[in-house]
Amino acid sequence: MLAPPPGMALSEAGSAYFRAKFILRDDAAAKATLSGALLGCPPALAIAQLLGGVPDATRDAAESLLRSQGFGHGLNARSLGSLLTLMDRAGMIEYSPRHGTFNVRVHLSEQDSPPSSVFISPQTPFGNRVWLRRILQEATGYLYWLDKHFLAVAFESLWEAVDGKAVNDVRILSLYLEDYHRGRKVKRDYLDLQRELSGRGVKLEWRVIDSSAIRDTHDRWLVSSSSARNIPNVNAIFSGQHSELNTSDQRDELERLFNRYWSEATDITLKWGPLQD
């Protein structure tokens, strides 16, 4: 290949790869460019995350995984083979087309920050919780968490992740769910976590909002001064439902919406009344 097909424009990453590979003949630069592009490619990230550590993973396993994560549209033997070949060239996997097997070589969990797309799966229940903690640790300045169906099971992840040197304000916004939020254990856990985080110099607040005031919002978000992600609800993460935690480029808009909803919400302790109830 000496030139791209007539009439076909290359992306910025594609142009950089073409220049490094075919003009400058710099294989190392071409490999680095390809690797960087694939680290922003959700299907490649799903394979690297969820099949990492699986010895001699098969093409069939990769196809089943991609379909389960919602990447089935247009997926066929040729497109899957092309993706695995690109991942092999980038050093992300070691792929044997002859045997239809591969081994993941890149350990995304060891990188300084989580990838742009983090995948949740029923096959990785421990990893799901670890990835949530890693993403919570991304926050700087403050951490705003909007999840209409927030559950107290996430308190442990907050306790593990929140560092007073990075964050001084944590706000949780949800609906009030009588069946899940009224129990004595939920109250105790929340107040205990609030006290502990206060000792780290972090203010923790949990407010609840009427469903009519937020009916037009269906997504869940984590927003901080430096980042934002669209995330599934807490139950989806802890039960391992197929889902993603994706970086959002709408941080400013999500923060604006959160602050608007927050101003209309009520401290959850006012719903509880005396703790002895």
C-alpha positions as CSV (number, residue, x, y, z in Angstrom):
1,M,0.0,0.0,0.0
2,L,1.6,3.3,-1.2
3,A,-1.4,5.6,-0.9
4,P,-4.9,5.5,0.6
5,P,-7.7,4.4,-1.8
6,P,-8.9,7.2,-4.1
7,G,-11.6,9.3,-2.6
8,M,-11.1,7.9,0.9
9,A,-10.0,10.5,3.5
10,L,-7.9,9.4,6.5
11,S,-8.6,10.4,10.0
12,E,-6.0,12.4,11.9
13,A,-4.7,9.3,13.5
14,G,-4.8,7.4,10.2
15,S,-2.8,10.2,8.5
16,A,-0.2,10.1,11.2
17,Y,0.1,6.4,10.9
18,F,0.3,6.5,7.1
19,R,3.0,9.2,7.3
20,A,5.1,7.3,9.9
21,K,4.7,3.9,8.3
22,F,4.9,4.6,4.6
23,I,6.6,7.9,4.2
24,L,9.1,8.1,7.1
25,R,9.4,4.3,7.3
26,D,9.5,4.7,11.1
27,D,7.9,1.5,12.4
28,A,8.2,2.5,16.1
29,A,6.4,5.8,15.5
30,A,3.8,4.0,13.4
31,K,3.2,1.4,16.2
32,A,2.9,4.1,18.8
33,T,0.4,6.0,16.7
34,L,-1.7,2.9,16.1
35,S,-1.6,2.0,19.8
36,G,-2.8,5.4,20.8
37,A,-5.6,5.2,18.3
38,L,-6.7,1.8,19.6
39,L,-6.7,3.0,23.2
40,G,-9.5,5.3,22.1
41,C,-11.4,2.5,20.3
42,P,-14.1,1.0,22.5
43,P,-14.2,-2.5,20.9
44,A,-10.4,-2.8,21.3
45,L,-10.6,-1.6,24.9
46,A,-13.4,-4.1,25.6
47,I,-11.2,-7.0,24.4
48,A,-8.2,-5.8,26.3
49,Q,-10.1,-5.3,29.5
50,L,-12.4,-8.3,29.6
51,L,-10.1,-10.9,28.0
52,G,-6.9,-9.8,29.7
53,G,-5.3,-12.7,31.5
54,V,-7.3,-15.3,29.6
55,P,-4.8,-17.7,28.1
56,D,-5.2,-18.3,24.3
57,A,-8.5,-16.4,24.1
58,T,-10.4,-17.4,20.9
59,R,-11.8,-15.3,18.1
60,D,-15.2,-16.8,19.1
61,A,-14.8,-15.5,22.6
62,A,-13.9,-12.0,21.3
63,E,-16.9,-12.0,19.0
64,S,-19.3,-13.1,21.8
65,L,-17.8,-10.4,24.0
66,L,-18.2,-7.6,21.5
67,R,-21.8,-8.6,20.7
68,S,-22.6,-8.7,24.5
69,Q,-21.2,-5.2,24.9
70,G,-23.3,-3.8,22.0
71,F,-20.7,-3.9,19.2
72,G,-22.5,-6.4,17.1
73,H,-23.6,-4.1,14.3
74,G,-21.5,-4.8,11.2
75,L,-19.4,-7.3,13.1
76,N,-18.3,-10.3,10.9
77,A,-15.3,-12.6,10.5
78,R,-13.5,-10.1,8.3
79,S,-14.0,-7.0,10.5
80,L,-13.1,-9.0,13.7
81,G,-10.0,-10.4,12.0
82,S,-9.0,-6.9,10.9
83,L,-9.4,-5.5,14.5
84,L,-7.4,-8.3,16.0
85,T,-4.7,-7.8,13.4
86,L,-4.5,-4.1,14.2
87,M,-4.3,-4.8,17.9
88,D,-1.5,-7.3,17.2
89,R,0.4,-4.7,15.2
90,A,0.0,-2.2,18.0
91,G,1.3,-4.6,20.5
92,M,-2.0,-4.8,22.4
93,I,-2.3,-8.6,21.8
94,E,-0.3,-11.4,20.4
95,Y,-2.6,-12.9,17.7
96,S,-2.3,-16.2,15.8
97,P,-4.7,-16.0,12.8
98,R,-3.8,-19.6,12.0
99,H,-5.1,-20.9,15.3
100,G,-7.7,-18.2,15.9
101,T,-6.3,-17.4,19.3
102,F,-4.7,-14.4,21.0
103,N,-3.2,-13.3,24.3
104,V,-3.6,-9.7,25.7
105,R,-0.3,-8.1,26.2
106,V,-1.3,-4.6,27.5
107,H,-2.5,-4.3,31.1
108,L,-4.9,-1.4,31.2
109,S,-5.3,-1.6,34.9
110,E,-1.6,-0.7,35.4
111,Q,-1.9,2.6,33.5
112,D,-1.8,5.9,35.4
113,S,-5.5,6.6,34.6
114,P,-8.4,4.5,33.5
115,P,-9.1,4.2,29.7
116,S,-11.8,6.4,28.1
117,S,-14.2,3.5,28.0
118,V,-14.4,1.1,31.0
119,F,-16.5,-2.0,30.5
120,I,-18.6,-3.8,33.1
121,S,-19.4,-7.5,32.7
122,P,-21.0,-10.3,34.7
123,Q,-17.8,-12.3,34.2
124,T,-15.7,-9.7,36.0
125,P,-17.5,-8.9,39.3
126,F,-14.3,-8.1,41.2
127,G,-12.8,-6.1,38.4
128,N,-16.1,-4.1,38.1
129,R,-15.7,-2.8,41.6
130,V,-12.0,-2.0,41.1
131,W,-12.7,0.0,38.0
132,L,-15.4,2.0,39.8
133,R,-12.9,2.8,42.5
134,R,-10.2,3.8,39.9
135,I,-12.7,6.1,38.2
136,L,-13.7,7.7,41.5
137,Q,-10.0,8.3,42.1
138,E,-9.9,10.4,38.9
139,A,-11.8,13.2,40.6
140,T,-10.1,16.4,41.6
141,G,-11.5,19.4,43.5
142,Y,-15.0,17.9,44.0
143,L,-17.0,14.8,43.0
144,Y,-20.6,15.1,42.0
145,W,-22.5,11.8,41.5
146,L,-25.9,11.8,40.0
147,D,-27.6,8.4,40.0
148,K,-31.4,8.3,40.4
149,H,-31.2,4.8,41.8
150,F,-28.1,5.3,44.0
151,L,-27.5,2.5,46.5
152,A,-25.5,2.5,49.7
153,V,-23.4,-0.4,48.5
154,A,-21.3,2.2,46.7
155,F,-20.2,3.8,50.0
156,E,-17.3,1.3,50.3
157,S,-15.9,2.4,46.9
158,L,-16.2,6.0,48.0
159,W,-14.4,5.3,51.3
160,E,-11.6,3.5,49.3
161,A,-11.3,6.2,46.6
162,V,-11.7,9.6,48.2
163,D,-8.5,11.3,49.2
164,G,-8.7,14.7,50.9
165,K,-5.5,15.8,49.1
166,A,-7.4,15.6,45.8
167,V,-11.1,16.2,46.7
168,N,-12.8,18.3,49.4
169,D,-16.5,18.0,48.4
170,V,-18.5,14.9,47.5
171,R,-22.2,15.3,46.6
172,I,-24.6,12.4,45.8
173,L,-27.9,13.1,44.1
174,S,-30.7,10.5,43.7
175,L,-34.3,9.9,44.1
176,Y,-35.6,8.8,47.5
177,L,-36.2,5.0,47.3
178,E,-38.2,4.0,50.3
179,D,-37.3,0.3,50.0
180,Y,-33.6,0.9,49.7
181,H,-32.8,4.1,51.6
182,R,-34.9,3.9,54.8
183,G,-33.1,1.0,56.5
184,R,-31.2,1.6,59.7
185,K,-28.0,0.2,58.2
186,V,-28.1,2.7,55.3
187,K,-28.5,5.6,57.8
188,R,-25.6,4.4,60.0
189,D,-23.3,3.7,57.0
190,Y,-24.0,7.1,55.5
191,L,-23.4,9.0,58.8
192,D,-20.3,6.9,59.6
193,L,-18.9,7.6,56.1
194,Q,-19.7,11.3,56.4
195,R,-17.8,11.5,59.7
196,E,-14.8,9.6,58.4
197,L,-14.5,11.7,55.3
198,S,-14.9,14.8,57.4
199,G,-11.7,13.7,59.2
200,R,-10.0,13.7,55.8
201,G,-11.1,17.2,55.1
202,V,-13.9,16.1,52.8
203,K,-17.6,17.2,53.1
204,L,-20.0,14.5,52.1
205,E,-23.7,15.3,51.3
206,W,-26.5,13.1,49.9
207,R,-29.6,14.9,48.6
208,V,-32.7,13.4,47.1
209,I,-34.9,15.0,44.5
210,D,-38.5,14.5,43.4
211,S,-38.8,12.4,40.2
212,S,-40.9,15.1,38.5
213,A,-38.0,17.5,38.7
214,I,-35.6,15.2,36.9
215,R,-37.8,13.1,34.7
216,D,-36.1,14.4,31.5
217,T,-32.7,13.1,32.7
218,H,-32.0,9.4,32.2
219,D,-28.2,9.2,32.3
220,R,-26.0,8.9,35.4
221,W,-22.9,11.0,35.8
222,L,-19.7,11.4,37.7
223,V,-18.5,15.0,37.4
224,S,-15.4,16.6,38.9
225,S,-13.4,19.8,38.2
226,S,-11.2,17.8,35.8
227,S,-13.4,15.1,34.3
228,A,-16.8,13.7,33.6
229,R,-18.2,10.3,32.8
230,N,-21.5,8.8,31.9
231,I,-21.9,5.7,34.0
232,P,-24.5,3.0,34.6
233,N,-26.4,2.9,37.9
234,V,-24.8,1.4,41.0
235,N,-26.8,-1.8,40.8
236,A,-25.7,-2.4,37.2
237,I,-22.0,-2.0,38.3
238,F,-22.3,-4.3,41.3
239,S,-24.5,-6.9,39.7
240,G,-22.2,-7.0,36.6
241,Q,-24.8,-6.0,33.9
242,H,-23.2,-5.4,30.6
243,S,-22.5,-1.6,30.5
244,E,-19.8,1.1,30.2
245,L,-18.3,4.0,32.0
246,N,-17.4,6.4,29.3
247,T,-15.6,9.7,29.3
248,S,-17.9,12.6,28.4
249,D,-16.9,15.8,26.6
250,Q,-19.9,17.6,28.2
251,R,-18.4,18.3,31.6
252,D,-19.5,21.9,31.8
253,E,-23.0,21.2,30.8
254,L,-23.3,18.2,33.1
255,E,-22.0,20.3,36.0
256,R,-24.5,23.0,35.2
257,L,-27.4,20.5,35.2
258,F,-26.2,18.9,38.4
259,N,-26.0,22.2,40.2
260,R,-29.6,23.1,39.1
261,Y,-30.9,19.8,40.3
262,W,-28.9,20.1,43.5
263,S,-30.5,23.4,44.3
264,E,-34.0,21.7,44.1
265,A,-33.1,18.7,46.2
266,T,-33.5,17.9,49.9
267,D,-30.9,16.5,52.4
268,I,-31.8,12.8,52.8
269,T,-31.6,13.0,56.5
270,L,-34.8,15.1,56.5
271,K,-36.5,12.1,55.0
272,W,-35.3,9.8,57.7
273,G,-36.2,11.8,60.8
274,P,-34.6,10.6,64.1
275,L,-32.1,7.8,63.6
276,Q,-33.8,5.7,66.3
277,D,-36.8,5.2,63.9
